[in-house]
Amino acid sequence: MISAENHALSLSNQEINRLLKNRLLSDWMEGRLRNGAAQALAKVQVSLPYDRVQAAVVEVNPRALERAEEAAGMCAADQMEALAAEKDMGAMRVWCAQRMDGRLLVLFNLDSGHPSPESIYAFLKEARQAVFRDTPCGIGVGRAYGVQRVSDSLVDAMLALNSGNSKGENALCLAEEIPDVPDTEYTLSAEQRLINQMLSGTKEEAAETLHALCASDTGASMPRASLVRALLFTARRVACQAGAEDKFTVFLEQAGFRADDMPMEHDTEERLCRVFFSVMDCLSADVSTQEEKQYAKLTQYIQAEYCRDISLESVSEALSMSPSYIGLVFRKAAGTSFLKYLTDVRIAEAKRLLLTTDLTLREIGLRVGIENQNTLIRTFKKTEGITPGQFRMANSSIHSQNG
């Protein structure tokens, strides 16, 4: 019995360590963990002994990934790290973070003298076969940078993955195959901000973002043609989402862009705006429907996960929407806020449990995602005007009188 309990505790500790590793690695690779990154990562046994980093993104259907993990009895991130540990990778460490949207972020920490491309590509191909087996997955690989520029490599990998979508789900897409992928300024957060502005139909804000990125003093070390390609990758992604991918080539031609010639001329910003606005026009005829779809997606997720410790940030990560865009969707589609909707769902379930069960307030709080009993009482009273105990007593009296 003691042995079994210790084993269960050990498994629990492993799960907690994995969740923390996922969060820290994701934050660092996406540029959110800046100060003391090495010390923070060391707490979850992630060491960075070498001076270079290279990132990869693996994209898998979440449900298919779950089935593959159940068959293996281990999460995909742990499997990839275990596979790397079994191999002689030379002066290289491999770490992996797993996101709820089916993406895995793979970090290669390597010595500057390491012949990285061939060994990294070979490892990813082997991992796709060993870990994902028959599950279709796309892989984007960034370039190698200094340790402080891991987010640049991740941007490379994301852009490579996006550019390779047309090659099939099992494509291994390399940043080296995309000439002059940007290495500064055009970050994942900048791309997401631009996408949100396009989805919400705010042309003025999108134009301001484009102007800021195209300004002459922005990213002086970045080839200007690289910036154009990166921005057009983003526009193409939204065009795909709008069902207008077949029109995108026409938009490019109308704006005077050619795949083999993207100089940063004096009117390039204006031509970029024309492409972006053309894509946004495809969306504008159906903006309300688009927002309703996103609202349905958000509310479905909240209805399924409200009993857990979820927040605007965790929902943002799980559904790949920025917090600001989630707020916009709730305001436009329902005239409320994310927090108000989540609170209403939790209180509605708490009321049901108060009326139909003998559960204590603490037990009810755990079931509706509010672990602190005092917080539940305070939130309930603010919403309903009375405490949970008063609500239960009042309704019990009504039922007794009716009986």
N, C-alpha and C positions, 0 to 999 in steps of 0.2 A: 504493500500500500504506500509506504513512504517513498519507495523507488518510483512508483507510478506518479505520485504527486510531484516529485522532483523533476521527472521527465516532462510533465505538463507545464511546470513552471519554466523549464528550460525552453520549451517550444514557445511559450508566451513571450519570454525575453527575446527570442530570435525574431518574432513577429514585430515587437516594438522596435528592435534595432533596425529591421528592414524599413519600417515606416519612417523612422528618423533619418535613415540614410537616404531614402527616396527624397525627402523634403530638403535636406541639406545639399545633396548633389544637384537637385533641380534648381534650388535657389542660387547656388554658386554658378552653375553653367549658364543660367539666364541673367546673370549680372546683379542678382538681388543680395548676394552674400559677399560683401566686399572686405570688410575689416575682420581680421582674425579668422579667415576662411580655413587655413591649414589647421589651426587649433580646434575649430568646430568639427571639421571633417575627421580629425584624429579620434574624436570621441566615439565615432561609429566605425573605427578601425580602417578608415580610408587614409592611406599615406600617399604623399606626393613627393617622392625622392628625386624625381627628374625634372629637367628644366623646360620641357615642351609638353603641350597638350594637343590632342586631336579628338574631335567629337563626331559621333554618328547618331542618327535618329532611325529607329526601327518602328515602322507603323504597321499595326496588326489590328484586325477586327477584334474588339474587346471580348465578344462572346466566344469567338473561335479561340482566342488566347486562353480564356478560362477553361475551355474544354481540354486544350493541350496541357495546361498546368495541372488539371485534375488527373490526367493520365500519367503525368510524370511525378506527381506528388510533391512538386516544388515550384515556386514562382519562377517566371522566366528570367528575372534579373539575377536571382541566385544561381540558376542553371548556367547563365553566361559567365558569371564570375568563377563558378566551379570549373567550367570548361577551360577558362584561361589559366586557372591555377594548375591544371593538369598538364598544360603545354609548356614548352620551353620558349617563352616569348622574348628572351634576351632582356635588355635593359628597358623593360616596359611593364606597367601595371594596368590592369583593366578593371574599371568599376562601372556599375550600371544602376540607373534609377528608373523606377517603373511608375508611370502615370496612370490615372484612372481612365483616360481616354483611349487606351490601347497603344500608346506610344512608349517606347523605351529610349532613354537617353544613355548612350554609352560613352564613357570617358576613357581615353587612352592617355596615360602619363608616361612619357618616354624620354630617353636621352637624346640630345640633339644629334648625336652620331648614329642613331638607330636608323636602319633602312626601313622606315615606317610604312610607306604605302603598300608594298607587296604583302608584308606580314599582316597588316591590319585588314586588308581586303580578303586575304585567305582565311583569316580568323572569322570574319563576318559571314563569309560563305559557308564555312563549316558550322558556325553557330546556327545559321538559318536551317541547315539540314538537321542538326542534332537537337536543337531546342524547339523549333517551330514545325519541323517535319513537313506535314502536308498543308499546314496553315499558310495561306498566301500572305506575304508581307513585303513591303517596300523598304529599302534602306538608303538613306542619304548620308554621305560621308563628307565632313569638312576638311579643311587643310590644317596643317600643324602650325601652332603659334607658340609664343612664350606663355608661361603659366598664367600670367595676369590677363591674357586675352582669350580665355576659354570661351567666353560668350561669342566672340567673333567666329570661332570655329563652329559653334553651334548654329549661328546664323547661316554660315556656309552650308552646313549639313541640311538645314531646313529648306534652303533655297534649292539645293541639289535634289532633295526628295521631291519638292514641288515640281521642279522642271522635268522630273523623270516620270510623272504620273502617266503620261501617254505611252510609256514604254511597257506598261503592264505592272501588275501588283508585285511581282517577284523581281523587279528591277533593282540592281545595285547601282545607285547613281552617285557619281563622284564629282566633287567640286572642281577637280582638275579639268573636267570636261566642259565646265562653264567658264569661258574666258573672263578674267578680271572680276570675279565675284567680290563684292565690296568687303572691306575689312574694318571699316570704322563707320560710326554714325548711324548706319541703317541697321538698327537693332530689332530684335523680336518685338519689343514693346512698341517701337515706332511703326513697324509693320501692322501690328494688331490695332493700334490707334487709327491708322489709315483705313484699315478694313472696316472698323466700327463706324467711321465717318461715312464710308461708302454705303454701308448697310442702312444707316439711319437717314441717308439722303441729304446730308448737310454739305452741299457743294462748297460753300464759302470756307468751312473748316478744313475740308479736304484740300482745297487750293492753298490755304495757309500752310498746311503741313508740307505739301509739295514744294512750296516756295522756300520754307525753312531748310528742307533737305537739299534743294538745288542752289542755295545761296553760295556765292563764290568763296566764302570763308568757312564753309562746312566741309570737314574731312579733307583737308588739303592733300593728304597722302593717298587719297582714294581716287583711282582712275574715274573720270567722269562718265565714260561709257559703262563702267561697272554699275554706277548708280542707276542709270537708265534701265539696264537689264533687270536690276533688282526690283525697281518700281513696276516694271511691266510684268514681272513674275507675280507680283501682288495683284495687279489689275486682272491678270488672267485667272488667278485663284477665285476672285469674286465673280468673274464672268462665268466660270464653271458652276459656281453656287447658284447663279441666276439662270442657269440653263442657256447661256448665251455664248458658249465656247465656240460654236460654229461661226458666230458673228465677230469674234475677237480679231481674227486675221483681217477682216474688212476694216475694223476700227484702226488697226495698225497702219494699213495702207492709206486710209483716209487722212491719217495724221502725218504721213510721210516717213514712217519708220520702216527700216528693212533689217532683217536679222543679221546681215553681214556688215551693217554700217550704222552705228549708233553714236555719232559724235555729239559732244555737249556743245551745241551751237547756241547762239543768242536766243533763238525761239524754241529751244527744246522744252523748256518749262511749259510754255503755252501748248505745245503739241502733246505733252504728257497729260495736261489738264483735259485736252480734247478726248484722249483715250479714256481717262478715268470717268469723265462726265458721260461719255457714250455708254459705258458699262452701268453707271448709276441710273441713266435713263431707262435701261432695260429693267432695273429694279423698281424705279419710281412708280410705274404703272401698277405695281403689286407690292408697294411698301407695306401697306397695312396687313396684307396677307403674310408677308415675310415676318413682320413683328408678331403676328398672331401665332405663326408656327414656332418662333423662338420662345414666345410666352408659354405655349403648350408644352414645349420641351422642358422649360424651366420648372413649370408647376408639376409636371409629371415626375421630375427628379425629386423635387421637394416632398411631394406626397409619398414617395418611396423611401426617402432618407431622413425625414424630419425627426425620427426617433434617435438619430445619431447626432454627434457633435458637429453639425455643419454650420458654415458661415458663408458670407458673401465671397470671401477669398477661396474657400474650398470648392464652392459651386463654380466659381470662375475657372479654376484649374480643371475641374472634372469635365466641364462642358466646353472648354476652350473659348470662353467669352470673357471680355474684360469686365471688371466690376462696374465701370461707368456705363458700358453698353447694357448690362443686366438691369441697372437702375433705369435707363432710358426705356427699355422694353416694358418694365412694370408700370412706369408712369404713363406711357402711351396706350398700352393694351388694357390696363386695369385701373389706372388712376390711383395707384397705391405704390408702396415701396416694397423692396424685397423683404426687409425685416418685418414689416407689418404683415405681409402675406404669410411668412413663416410663423410668426407669433399666432396669427389667427388659426392656422392649421393645428398648431400644438394645443392651443386653448380649446378648440372644438373637440379634439380627441380627449383632452383632460376632462371636459364636461361629460362626455359619453361614459368615460370610465368611472367618474364620480357617481353617475346615476345607475350604472349597470353592474358595478363590482363593489367589493368590500376592501379593495386595495388601499393601502395607506398612501398619504401624500408623497412620501419618498418613493414608493413603488410606482405611483402614477408618473411622477417626475421623470424617473428613469425610462419609462415607456414612451414619453413624449419628447425626450431629448433635453430636459431641464433637470440636471442632476441635483442642483442645490435647492433644497426644499423652500428656503426663504425667498429665493428668486422666483420659484413657481408661485408662491402665495402673492408676492408683490406684483408679478406680471398678470396673474389672474384677476386680482383686485383692480388693477389699472384698466383692464379690458372689460370686465363684467360689473365693476362697481361694488362687488362683495368678495369675501374670501372664499376659497374652495370649500372650507368647512361650512360656512354659512349657506353656500349654494347647495351642498349636499343635504343639509338639514332642512332647508326650505322646500326642496323638491321631495324629500322624504315625507314631510308633513302633508304636502299636497296629495301624494300617492295614498297616504294613510286615510285622509279624508274621503278620497274617491272610493277607497276600498270599503 
